[in-house]
Amino acid sequence: MKKTIIIYATFALLFCGNPFAASNVRVKDVAQINGVQELQVFGYGLVVGLAGTGDRSNTIFTAQTMKSMLKNMGIELPERQITMRNVAAVMVTGTVDPFKKRGTRIDIIVSSIGDARSLEGGTLIMTPLMGPDGEIYASAQGALSTGGYDIRSRGVSRMTQNHTLVGRVPDGAIIQREYLFNDFSSVDLALSLDKPDFTSAVAMATAINGYMLGQFGLTRRIAQAIDASTVTLNYDLSSQEIGTEDNPLALAEFISFVENVTFDMATSAKVVMNERTGTIVAGGNVRISQVSLTHGGIKVEISNKPAVIQPMPFTFGRTQVIPNPEVVIEQKDMDMVVLDETTTASDLAQALNSLGVASRDIIQIFQAIKEAGALQAQLVIM
């Protein structure tokens, strides 16, 4: 029986301890400035230079794209004479970070949309990338890095590593146009928590006010929690109190002060389980009330041991093979384990290991403990 795999995480935003647990984090690690957002861009292009692993002839749009591209270059060929074995149609996607300037570069992801076998060794040719508004913000080109291989031998044997139909081009796109909808105003300046929580929002506002008091002697509150996610910032008040007429406090400098303030991020208890992999991630301080636990199961194994029947001598009979299924039923009886009220996820892991419980069975056990009202945490199943 495989041992249970339980990972104890101490990350503030992922899997946490009891409802009153807290961890010290920076504002910039758990919150974003309102109005500052990334821009997702995409485009359609071609990857060339493949070793016969490109799109087949029945991928019509690849042939049409190739023909149009050659025509723009002054080369016209009958469509039937264009072979696609070394070319693949792809979708190119990327994300433009806020305040990216023209001429800077971003990484891009290239994904096959035809019936190509692999993009290994290919090169993306010039592809314009547009945003949701239809405007072109970047152009992409470069050699792909797939980080794997797909080797086939006459359709009989195959060796693969990783996924070769998706590649990456580091710094493969150049920003051609700056987008302006990420502008933010000093009047409506605010922070938004990535994980909304009233306690965390109040703690963040209190920490910012305390920092301004300790560093600059600012007695008036410049940060205020509005809801579980939003904390407003009064830049004008800070500028008046801290800056001078000759040397005013710049908005970027003010945001830098705020982003580096640390505070205690309140976290709630969670147990997250992935049914596909059998992995369980829980905080080390997840509490379990007193409960008794037993685990057992029935294992049914059906094996086929075929029997051979020989015909009688000097007859025209033939040797026959008949199935001979054999059913083996194994029932495992387990001892009952009583978990005390102070039991943590660590204690539960040891108890379940002592029972010889497989990792996938633990998911059902956690669900049963939650239904019994003994698990003092949120149960998230992926």
Order of alpha helices (4+ residues) and beta strands (2+ residues): beta-beta-alpha-beta-beta-alpha-beta-beta-beta-beta-beta-beta-beta-beta-alpha-beta-beta-alpha-alpha-beta-beta-beta-beta-beta-beta-beta-beta-beta-beta-beta-alpha-alpha-beta-beta
